[in-house]
Amino acid sequence: MSKIEKYGRYVRKVGYLDIRQKIKFATKVKDRVTGELKVVPGVVEILLYHGKKLVESGFKSHTDAEKRAKEIQKL
């Protein structure tokens, strides 16, 4: 498993925190019971890391993650 698969791609640094993003693309999966092809939608995860430690996840955009990183640094 590579670093990109494990932690996501590096986007930017905000102070001592890193903003990273994982992208899973849409895939076609065959249903075992009916045999039909179904499309599983893709997912984008935006994460905050301090080194290799995950600080927070579940952001909708990079700007939301950047705002939260600045809030964490003020504490």
mmCIF file as gemmi writes it, N, C-alpha and C atoms, coordinates in Angstrom:
data_model
loop_
_atom_site.group_PDB
_atom_site.id
_atom_site.type_symbol
_atom_site.label_atom_id
_atom_site.label_alt_id
_atom_site.label_comp_id
_atom_site.label_asym_id
_atom_site.label_entity_id
_atom_site.label_seq_id
_atom_site.pdbx_PDB_ins_code
_atom_site.Cartn_x
_atom_site.Cartn_y
_atom_site.Cartn_z
_atom_site.occupancy
_atom_site.B_iso_or_equiv
_atom_site.pdbx_formal_charge
_atom_site.auth_seq_id
_atom_site.auth_asym_id
_atom_site.pdbx_PDB_model_num
ATOM 1 N N . MET Axp A 1 ? 0.85 -1.179 0 1 0 ? 1 A 1
ATOM 2 C CA . MET Axp A 1 ? 0 0 0 1 0 ? 1 A 1
ATOM 3 C C . MET Axp A 1 ? 0.894 1.24 0 1 0 ? 1 A 1
ATOM 4 N N . SER Axp A 2 ? 0.621 2.147 -0.903 1 0 ? 2 A 1
ATOM 5 C CA . SER Axp A 2 ? 1.445 3.344 -1.012 1 0 ? 2 A 1
ATOM 6 C C . SER Axp A 2 ? 0.955 4.426 -0.042 1 0 ? 2 A 1
ATOM 7 N N . LYS Axp A 3 ? 1.766 5.445 0.103 1 0 ? 3 A 1
ATOM 8 C CA . LYS Axp A 3 ? 1.429 6.557 0.993 1 0 ? 3 A 1
ATOM 9 C C . LYS Axp A 3 ? 0.179 7.285 0.5 1 0 ? 3 A 1
ATOM 10 N N . ILE Axp A 4 ? 0.029 7.402 -0.815 1 0 ? 4 A 1
ATOM 11 C CA . ILE Axp A 4 ? -1.141 8.09 -1.379 1 0 ? 4 A 1
ATOM 12 C C . ILE Axp A 4 ? -2.415 7.299 -1.09 1 0 ? 4 A 1
ATOM 13 N N . GLU Axp A 5 ? -2.364 5.982 -1.2 1 0 ? 5 A 1
ATOM 14 C CA . GLU Axp A 5 ? -3.542 5.166 -0.907 1 0 ? 5 A 1
ATOM 15 C C . GLU Axp A 5 ? -3.905 5.218 0.57 1 0 ? 5 A 1
ATOM 16 N N . LYS Axp A 6 ? -2.892 5.269 1.433 1 0 ? 6 A 1
ATOM 17 C CA . LYS Axp A 6 ? -3.133 5.226 2.871 1 0 ? 6 A 1
ATOM 18 C C . LYS Axp A 6 ? -3.593 6.567 3.425 1 0 ? 6 A 1
ATOM 19 N N . TYR Axp A 7 ? -2.89 7.662 3.067 1 0 ? 7 A 1
ATOM 20 C CA . TYR Axp A 7 ? -3.172 8.979 3.639 1 0 ? 7 A 1
ATOM 21 C C . TYR Axp A 7 ? -3.887 9.924 2.686 1 0 ? 7 A 1
ATOM 22 N N . GLY Axp A 8 ? -3.874 9.672 1.396 1 0 ? 8 A 1
ATOM 23 C CA . GLY Axp A 8 ? -4.469 10.563 0.413 1 0 ? 8 A 1
ATOM 24 C C . GLY Axp A 8 ? -3.422 11.476 -0.2 1 0 ? 8 A 1
ATOM 25 N N . ARG Axp A 9 ? -3.831 12.206 -1.214 1 0 ? 9 A 1
ATOM 26 C CA . ARG Axp A 9 ? -2.919 13.118 -1.902 1 0 ? 9 A 1
ATOM 27 C C . ARG Axp A 9 ? -2.793 14.433 -1.13 1 0 ? 9 A 1
ATOM 28 N N . TYR Axp A 10 ? -1.587 14.939 -1.106 1 0 ? 10 A 1
ATOM 29 C CA . TYR Axp A 10 ? -1.298 16.201 -0.418 1 0 ? 10 A 1
ATOM 30 C C . TYR Axp A 10 ? -1.904 17.357 -1.207 1 0 ? 10 A 1
ATOM 31 N N . VAL Axp A 11 ? -2.618 18.252 -0.527 1 0 ? 11 A 1
ATOM 32 C CA . VAL Axp A 11 ? -3.225 19.411 -1.173 1 0 ? 11 A 1
ATOM 33 C C . VAL Axp A 11 ? -2.489 20.687 -0.774 1 0 ? 11 A 1
ATOM 34 N N . ARG Axp A 12 ? -2.429 20.967 0.529 1 0 ? 12 A 1
ATOM 35 C CA . ARG Axp A 12 ? -1.744 22.17 1.004 1 0 ? 12 A 1
ATOM 36 C C . ARG Axp A 12 ? -1.445 22.08 2.482 1 0 ? 12 A 1
ATOM 37 N N . LYS Axp A 13 ? -0.575 22.959 2.933 1 0 ? 13 A 1
ATOM 38 C CA . LYS Axp A 13 ? -0.189 23.016 4.334 1 0 ? 13 A 1
ATOM 39 C C . LYS Axp A 13 ? -0.774 24.279 4.938 1 0 ? 13 A 1
ATOM 40 N N . VAL Axp A 14 ? -1.38 24.166 6.119 1 0 ? 14 A 1
ATOM 41 C CA . VAL Axp A 14 ? -1.91 25.3 6.861 1 0 ? 14 A 1
ATOM 42 C C . VAL Axp A 14 ? -1.252 25.245 8.238 1 0 ? 14 A 1
ATOM 43 N N . GLY Axp A 15 ? -0.239 26.089 8.441 1 0 ? 15 A 1
ATOM 44 C CA . GLY Axp A 15 ? 0.511 26.034 9.687 1 0 ? 15 A 1
ATOM 45 C C . GLY Axp A 15 ? 1.24 24.711 9.794 1 0 ? 15 A 1
ATOM 46 N N . TYR Axp A 16 ? 0.96 23.951 10.856 1 0 ? 16 A 1
ATOM 47 C CA . TYR Axp A 16 ? 1.589 22.649 11.022 1 0 ? 16 A 1
ATOM 48 C C . TYR Axp A 16 ? 0.689 21.504 10.571 1 0 ? 16 A 1
ATOM 49 N N . LEU Axp A 17 ? -0.498 21.785 10.051 1 0 ? 17 A 1
ATOM 50 C CA . LEU Axp A 17 ? -1.436 20.761 9.603 1 0 ? 17 A 1
ATOM 51 C C . LEU Axp A 17 ? -1.408 20.629 8.077 1 0 ? 17 A 1
ATOM 52 N N . ASP Axp A 18 ? -1.626 19.415 7.597 1 0 ? 18 A 1
ATOM 53 C CA . ASP Axp A 18 ? -1.682 19.137 6.164 1 0 ? 18 A 1
ATOM 54 C C . ASP Axp A 18 ? -3.118 18.822 5.772 1 0 ? 18 A 1
ATOM 55 N N . ILE Axp A 19 ? -3.539 19.354 4.638 1 0 ? 19 A 1
ATOM 56 C CA . ILE Axp A 19 ? -4.838 19.004 4.068 1 0 ? 19 A 1
ATOM 57 C C . ILE Axp A 19 ? -4.568 17.977 2.976 1 0 ? 19 A 1
ATOM 58 N N . ARG Axp A 20 ? -5.226 16.827 3.087 1 0 ? 20 A 1
ATOM 59 C CA . ARG Axp A 20 ? -5.071 15.751 2.116 1 0 ? 20 A 1
ATOM 60 C C . ARG Axp A 20 ? -6.444 15.338 1.612 1 0 ? 20 A 1
ATOM 61 N N . GLN Axp A 21 ? -6.468 14.718 0.421 1 0 ? 21 A 1
ATOM 62 C CA . GLN Axp A 21 ? -7.744 14.294 -0.136 1 0 ? 21 A 1
ATOM 63 C C . GLN Axp A 21 ? -7.611 12.905 -0.743 1 0 ? 21 A 1
ATOM 64 N N . LYS Axp A 22 ? -8.612 12.061 -0.456 1 0 ? 22 A 1
ATOM 65 C CA . LYS Axp A 22 ? -8.689 10.721 -1.034 1 0 ? 22 A 1
ATOM 66 C C . LYS Axp A 22 ? -9.837 10.723 -2.029 1 0 ? 22 A 1
ATOM 67 N N . ILE Axp A 23 ? -9.598 10.161 -3.198 1 0 ? 23 A 1
ATOM 68 C CA . ILE Axp A 23 ? -10.635 10.071 -4.219 1 0 ? 23 A 1
ATOM 69 C C . ILE Axp A 23 ? -10.833 8.608 -4.583 1 0 ? 23 A 1
ATOM 70 N N . LYS Axp A 24 ? -12.067 8.134 -4.47 1 0 ? 24 A 1
ATOM 71 C CA . LYS Axp A 24 ? -12.424 6.799 -4.936 1 0 ? 24 A 1
ATOM 72 C C . LYS Axp A 24 ? -13.368 7 -6.109 1 0 ? 24 A 1
ATOM 73 N N . PHE Axp A 25 ? -13.01 6.461 -7.255 1 0 ? 25 A 1
ATOM 74 C CA . PHE Axp A 25 ? -13.797 6.651 -8.463 1 0 ? 25 A 1
ATOM 75 C C . PHE Axp A 25 ? -14.983 5.692 -8.495 1 0 ? 25 A 1
ATOM 76 N N . ALA Axp A 26 ? -15.977 6.039 -9.312 1 0 ? 26 A 1
ATOM 77 C CA . ALA Axp A 26 ? -17.153 5.19 -9.472 1 0 ? 26 A 1
ATOM 78 C C . ALA Axp A 26 ? -16.74 3.872 -10.118 1 0 ? 26 A 1
ATOM 79 N N . THR Axp A 27 ? -17.354 2.781 -9.666 1 0 ? 27 A 1
ATOM 80 C CA . THR Axp A 27 ? -17.041 1.465 -10.209 1 0 ? 27 A 1
ATOM 81 C C . THR Axp A 27 ? -18.313 0.715 -10.549 1 0 ? 27 A 1
ATOM 82 N N . LYS Axp A 28 ? -18.183 -0.255 -11.441 1 0 ? 28 A 1
ATOM 83 C CA . LYS Axp A 28 ? -19.301 -1.13 -11.78 1 0 ? 28 A 1
ATOM 84 C C . LYS Axp A 28 ? -19.118 -2.433 -11.023 1 0 ? 28 A 1
ATOM 85 N N . VAL Axp A 29 ? -20.18 -2.867 -10.327 1 0 ? 29 A 1
ATOM 86 C CA . VAL Axp A 29 ? -20.135 -4.086 -9.531 1 0 ? 29 A 1
ATOM 87 C C . VAL Axp A 29 ? -21.281 -4.992 -9.973 1 0 ? 29 A 1
ATOM 88 N N . LYS Axp A 30 ? -20.962 -6.261 -10.143 1 0 ? 30 A 1
ATOM 89 C CA . LYS Axp A 30 ? -21.99 -7.221 -10.528 1 0 ? 30 A 1
ATOM 90 C C . LYS Axp A 30 ? -22.653 -7.775 -9.269 1 0 ? 30 A 1
ATOM 91 N N . ASP Axp A 31 ? -23.988 -7.701 -9.219 1 0 ? 31 A 1
ATOM 92 C CA . ASP Axp A 31 ? -24.751 -8.22 -8.09 1 0 ? 31 A 1
ATOM 93 C C . ASP Axp A 31 ? -24.712 -9.746 -8.134 1 0 ? 31 A 1
ATOM 94 N N . ARG Axp A 32 ? -24.359 -10.382 -7.033 1 0 ? 32 A 1
ATOM 95 C CA . ARG Axp A 32 ? -24.217 -11.84 -7.001 1 0 ? 32 A 1
ATOM 96 C C . ARG Axp A 32 ? -25.549 -12.57 -7.132 1 0 ? 32 A 1
ATOM 97 N N . VAL Axp A 33 ? -26.612 -11.966 -6.647 1 0 ? 33 A 1
ATOM 98 C CA . VAL Axp A 33 ? -27.914 -12.64 -6.646 1 0 ? 33 A 1
ATOM 99 C C . VAL Axp A 33 ? -28.593 -12.512 -8.005 1 0 ? 33 A 1
ATOM 100 N N . THR Axp A 34 ? -28.736 -11.277 -8.498 1 0 ? 34 A 1
ATOM 101 C CA . THR Axp A 34 ? -29.487 -11.056 -9.738 1 0 ? 34 A 1
ATOM 102 C C . THR Axp A 34 ? -28.604 -11.058 -10.979 1 0 ? 34 A 1
ATOM 103 N N . GLY Axp A 35 ? -27.314 -10.829 -10.821 1 0 ? 35 A 1
ATOM 104 C CA . GLY Axp A 35 ? -26.407 -10.802 -11.967 1 0 ? 35 A 1
ATOM 105 C C . GLY Axp A 35 ? -26.39 -9.473 -12.701 1 0 ? 35 A 1
ATOM 106 N N . GLU Axp A 36 ? -27.065 -8.459 -12.167 1 0 ? 36 A 1
ATOM 107 C CA . GLU Axp A 36 ? -27.111 -7.148 -12.815 1 0 ? 36 A 1
ATOM 108 C C . GLU Axp A 36 ? -25.868 -6.339 -12.473 1 0 ? 36 A 1
ATOM 109 N N . LEU Axp A 37 ? -25.484 -5.46 -13.384 1 0 ? 37 A 1
ATOM 110 C CA . LEU Axp A 37 ? -24.388 -4.534 -13.125 1 0 ? 37 A 1
ATOM 111 C C . LEU Axp A 37 ? -24.939 -3.293 -12.449 1 0 ? 37 A 1
ATOM 112 N N . LYS Axp A 38 ? -24.321 -2.922 -11.336 1 0 ? 38 A 1
ATOM 113 C CA . LYS Axp A 38 ? -24.718 -1.718 -10.62 1 0 ? 38 A 1
ATOM 114 C C . LYS Axp A 38 ? -23.529 -0.779 -10.558 1 0 ? 38 A 1
ATOM 115 N N . VAL Axp A 39 ? -23.808 0.508 -10.584 1 0 ? 39 A 1
ATOM 116 C CA . VAL Axp A 39 ? -22.756 1.516 -10.495 1 0 ? 39 A 1
ATOM 117 C C . VAL Axp A 39 ? -22.69 2.024 -9.061 1 0 ? 39 A 1
ATOM 118 N N . VAL Axp A 40 ? -21.516 1.87 -8.448 1 0 ? 40 A 1
ATOM 119 C CA . VAL Axp A 40 ? -21.284 2.386 -7.098 1 0 ? 40 A 1
ATOM 120 C C . VAL Axp A 40 ? -20.671 3.771 -7.263 1 0 ? 40 A 1
ATOM 121 N N . PRO Axp A 41 ? -21.3 4.813 -6.721 1 0 ? 41 A 1
ATOM 122 C CA . PRO Axp A 41 ? -20.789 6.165 -6.944 1 0 ? 41 A 1
ATOM 123 C C . PRO Axp A 41 ? -19.437 6.394 -6.272 1 0 ? 41 A 1
ATOM 124 N N . GLY Axp A 42 ? -18.708 7.36 -6.803 1 0 ? 42 A 1
ATOM 125 C CA . GLY Axp A 42 ? -17.406 7.711 -6.24 1 0 ? 42 A 1
ATOM 126 C C . GLY Axp A 42 ? -17.54 8.558 -4.99 1 0 ? 42 A 1
ATOM 127 N N . VAL Axp A 43 ? -16.45 8.644 -4.231 1 0 ? 43 A 1
ATOM 128 C CA . VAL Axp A 43 ? -16.438 9.371 -2.966 1 0 ? 43 A 1
ATOM 129 C C . VAL Axp A 43 ? -15.183 10.223 -2.893 1 0 ? 43 A 1
ATOM 130 N N . VAL Axp A 44 ? -15.329 11.451 -2.369 1 0 ? 44 A 1
ATOM 131 C CA . VAL Axp A 44 ? -14.182 12.316 -2.119 1 0 ? 44 A 1
ATOM 132 C C . VAL Axp A 44 ? -14.135 12.597 -0.627 1 0 ? 44 A 1
ATOM 133 N N . GLU Axp A 45 ? -12.99 12.286 0 1 0 ? 45 A 1
ATOM 134 C CA . GLU Axp A 45 ? -12.784 12.548 1.423 1 0 ? 45 A 1
ATOM 135 C C . GLU Axp A 45 ? -11.712 13.618 1.568 1 0 ? 45 A 1
ATOM 136 N N . ILE Axp A 46 ? -11.964 14.61 2.396 1 0 ? 46 A 1
ATOM 137 C CA . ILE Axp A 46 ? -10.965 15.638 2.678 1 0 ? 46 A 1
ATOM 138 C C . ILE Axp A 46 ? -10.602 15.511 4.151 1 0 ? 46 A 1
ATOM 139 N N . LEU Axp A 47 ? -9.296 15.398 4.417 1 0 ? 47 A 1
ATOM 140 C CA . LEU Axp A 47 ? -8.805 15.055 5.745 1 0 ? 47 A 1
ATOM 141 C C . LEU Axp A 47 ? -7.767 16.052 6.222 1 0 ? 47 A 1
ATOM 142 N N . LEU Axp A 48 ? -7.667 16.208 7.545 1 0 ? 48 A 1
ATOM 143 C CA . LEU Axp A 48 ? -6.619 17.019 8.173 1 0 ? 48 A 1
ATOM 144 C C . LEU Axp A 48 ? -5.649 16.096 8.885 1 0 ? 48 A 1
ATOM 145 N N . TYR Axp A 49 ? -4.367 16.241 8.602 1 0 ? 49 A 1
ATOM 146 C CA . TYR Axp A 49 ? -3.331 15.421 9.219 1 0 ? 49 A 1
ATOM 147 C C . TYR Axp A 49 ? -2.292 16.296 9.898 1 0 ? 49 A 1
ATOM 148 N N . HIS Axp A 50 ? -1.717 15.766 10.977 1 0 ? 50 A 1
ATOM 149 C CA . HIS Axp A 50 ? -0.519 16.339 11.592 1 0 ? 50 A 1
ATOM 150 C C . HIS Axp A 50 ? 0.517 15.232 11.527 1 0 ? 50 A 1
ATOM 151 N N . GLY Axp A 51 ? 1.393 15.302 10.522 1 0 ? 51 A 1
ATOM 152 C CA . GLY Axp A 51 ? 2.323 14.206 10.257 1 0 ? 51 A 1
ATOM 153 C C . GLY Axp A 51 ? 1.546 13.023 9.732 1 0 ? 51 A 1
ATOM 154 N N . LYS Axp A 52 ? 1.648 11.886 10.416 1 0 ? 52 A 1
ATOM 155 C CA . LYS Axp A 52 ? 0.897 10.696 10.014 1 0 ? 52 A 1
ATOM 156 C C . LYS Axp A 52 ? -0.367 10.507 10.845 1 0 ? 52 A 1
ATOM 157 N N . LYS Axp A 53 ? -0.633 11.422 11.762 1 0 ? 53 A 1
ATOM 158 C CA . LYS Axp A 53 ? -1.792 11.302 12.652 1 0 ? 53 A 1
ATOM 159 C C . LYS Axp A 53 ? -2.989 12.042 12.065 1 0 ? 53 A 1
ATOM 160 N N . LEU Axp A 54 ? -4.11 11.348 11.93 1 0 ? 54 A 1
ATOM 161 C CA . LEU Axp A 54 ? -5.349 11.953 11.448 1 0 ? 54 A 1
ATOM 162 C C . LEU Axp A 54 ? -5.934 12.82 12.549 1 0 ? 54 A 1
ATOM 163 N N . VAL Axp A 55 ? -6.167 14.103 12.241 1 0 ? 55 A 1
ATOM 164 C CA . VAL Axp A 55 ? -6.728 15.028 13.219 1 0 ? 55 A 1
ATOM 165 C C . VAL Axp A 55 ? -8.239 15.095 13.072 1 0 ? 55 A 1
ATOM 166 N N . GLU Axp A 56 ? -8.721 15.334 11.842 1 0 ? 56 A 1
ATOM 167 C CA . GLU Axp A 56 ? -10.162 15.405 11.578 1 0 ? 56 A 1
ATOM 168 C C . GLU Axp A 56 ? -10.441 14.975 10.154 1 0 ? 56 A 1
ATOM 169 N N . SER Axp A 57 ? -11.685 14.563 9.902 1 0 ? 57 A 1
ATOM 170 C CA . SER Axp A 57 ? -12.088 14.18 8.557 1 0 ? 57 A 1
ATOM 171 C C . SER Axp A 57 ? -13.54 14.575 8.338 1 0 ? 57 A 1
ATOM 172 N N . GLY Axp A 58 ? -14.027 14.335 7.12 1 0 ? 58 A 1
ATOM 173 C CA . GLY Axp A 58 ? -15.434 14.572 6.827 1 0 ? 58 A 1
ATOM 174 C C . GLY Axp A 58 ? -15.756 15.977 6.363 1 0 ? 58 A 1
ATOM 175 N N . PHE Axp A 59 ? -14.813 16.658 5.751 1 0 ? 59 A 1
ATOM 176 C CA . PHE Axp A 59 ? -15.058 18.013 5.26 1 0 ? 59 A 1
ATOM 177 C C . PHE Axp A 59 ? -15.658 17.963 3.863 1 0 ? 59 A 1
ATOM 178 N N . LYS Axp A 60 ? -16.489 18.949 3.543 1 0 ? 60 A 1
ATOM 179 C CA . LYS Axp A 60 ? -17.13 19.025 2.233 1 0 ? 60 A 1
ATOM 180 C C . LYS Axp A 60 ? -16.248 19.698 1.188 1 0 ? 60 A 1
ATOM 181 N N . SER Axp A 61 ? -15.361 20.603 1.634 1 0 ? 61 A 1
ATOM 182 C CA . SER Axp A 61 ? -14.499 21.318 0.676 1 0 ? 61 A 1
ATOM 183 C C . SER Axp A 61 ? -13.16 21.64 1.328 1 0 ? 61 A 1
ATOM 184 N N . HIS Axp A 62 ? -12.218 22.059 0.496 1 0 ? 62 A 1
ATOM 185 C CA . HIS Axp A 62 ? -10.894 22.428 0.99 1 0 ? 62 A 1
ATOM 186 C C . HIS Axp A 62 ? -10.956 23.687 1.842 1 0 ? 62 A 1
ATOM 187 N N . THR Axp A 63 ? -11.86 24.602 1.508 1 0 ? 63 A 1
ATOM 188 C CA . THR Axp A 63 ? -11.962 25.837 2.286 1 0 ? 63 A 1
ATOM 189 C C . THR Axp A 63 ? -12.484 25.558 3.699 1 0 ? 63 A 1
ATOM 190 N N . ASP Axp A 64 ? -13.426 24.608 3.832 1 0 ? 64 A 1
ATOM 191 C CA . ASP Axp A 64 ? -13.903 24.225 5.167 1 0 ? 64 A 1
ATOM 192 C C . ASP Axp A 64 ? -12.772 23.621 5.998 1 0 ? 64 A 1
ATOM 193 N N . ALA Axp A 65 ? -11.971 22.782 5.372 1 0 ? 65 A 1
ATOM 194 C CA . ALA Axp A 65 ? -10.842 22.167 6.07 1 0 ? 65 A 1
ATOM 195 C C . ALA Axp A 65 ? -9.809 23.215 6.461 1 0 ? 65 A 1
ATOM 196 N N . GLU Axp A 66 ? -9.593 24.196 5.606 1 0 ? 66 A 1
ATOM 197 C CA . GLU Axp A 66 ? -8.632 25.264 5.903 1 0 ? 66 A 1
ATOM 198 C C . GLU Axp A 66 ? -9.109 26.124 7.073 1 0 ? 66 A 1
ATOM 199 N N . LYS Axp A 67 ? -10.403 26.439 7.1 1 0 ? 67 A 1
ATOM 200 C CA . LYS Axp A 67 ? -10.957 27.221 8.21 1 0 ? 67 A 1
ATOM 201 C C . LYS Axp A 67 ? -10.812 26.472 9.526 1 0 ? 67 A 1
ATOM 202 N N . ARG Axp A 68 ? -11.1 25.17 9.509 1 0 ? 68 A 1
ATOM 203 C CA . ARG Axp A 68 ? -10.999 24.367 10.72 1 0 ? 68 A 1
ATOM 204 C C . ARG Axp A 68 ? -9.548 24.243 11.186 1 0 ? 68 A 1
ATOM 205 N N . ALA Axp A 69 ? -8.618 24.137 10.25 1 0 ? 69 A 1
ATOM 206 C CA . ALA Axp A 69 ? -7.193 24.062 10.6 1 0 ? 69 A 1
ATOM 207 C C . ALA Axp A 69 ? -6.74 25.353 11.284 1 0 ? 69 A 1
ATOM 208 N N . LYS Axp A 70 ? -7.218 26.486 10.797 1 0 ? 70 A 1
ATOM 209 C CA . LYS Axp A 70 ? -6.867 27.764 11.42 1 0 ? 70 A 1
ATOM 210 C C . LYS Axp A 70 ? -7.475 27.868 12.817 1 0 ? 70 A 1
ATOM 211 N N . GLU Axp A 71 ? -8.7 27.351 13.02 1 0 ? 71 A 1
ATOM 212 C CA . GLU Axp A 71 ? -9.318 27.348 14.342 1 0 ? 71 A 1
ATOM 213 C C . GLU Axp A 71 ? -8.527 26.49 15.325 1 0 ? 71 A 1
ATOM 214 N N . ILE Axp A 72 ? -8.08 25.333 14.864 1 0 ? 72 A 1
ATOM 215 C CA . ILE Axp A 72 ? -7.317 24.424 15.72 1 0 ? 72 A 1
ATOM 216 C C . ILE Axp A 72 ? -6.011 25.078 16.156 1 0 ? 72 A 1
ATOM 217 N N . GLN Axp A 73 ? -5.37 25.808 15.265 1 0 ? 73 A 1
ATOM 218 C CA . GLN Axp A 73 ? -4.086 26.415 15.567 1 0 ? 73 A 1
ATOM 219 C C . GLN Axp A 73 ? -4.225 27.572 16.558 1 0 ? 73 A 1
ATOM 220 N N . LYS Axp A 74 ? -5.399 28.227 16.599 1 0 ? 74 A 1
ATOM 221 C CA . LYS Axp A 74 ? -5.601 29.334 17.535 1 0 ? 74 A 1
ATOM 222 C C . LYS Axp A 74 ? -5.771 28.836 18.963 1 0 ? 74 A 1
ATOM 223 N N . LEU Axp A 75 ? -6.2 27.57 19.129 1 0 ? 75 A 1
ATOM 224 C CA . LEU Axp A 75 ? -6.43 27.037 20.479 1 0 ? 75 A 1
ATOM 225 C C . LEU Axp A 75 ? -5.178 26.853 21.252 1 0 ? 75 A 1
